[in-house]
Amino acid sequence: MNWYRVQLNGQNFLLNLEGDSQKFGFYTTRDIEAESYEGAELKVIKTIQEDETLKNNVLNGKNDSPTIYINEMKLFESDEEKLNNSGFTFYREDNETS
């Protein structure tokens, strides 16, 4: 098994973070142990989808799904210090009109 450091960007998350429902995105980094890059991709996305903070606060309807993108993923040595795999840096998404 290998260790991967994965930087992610979530977009289109309808959240009530400031007393008003708004669209937010986030950045986060996770360390994942997997057999391959593909396995790490699947595992890290599942980890984010199952995060209790997001799961309990996402207000999106079925026709307005949030998305999670992998910005960067790198293999790193098992003796490097691992992250605690928690936390998000949220940003307010612009309300663009077409």
Secondary structure, 3 states (H helix, E strand, C coil): CEEEEEEEEEEEEEEECCCCEEEEEEEEEEEEEECCHHHHHHHHHHHHHCCHHHHCCECCCCCCCCEEEEEEEEEECCCCCCCCCCCCEEEECCCCCC
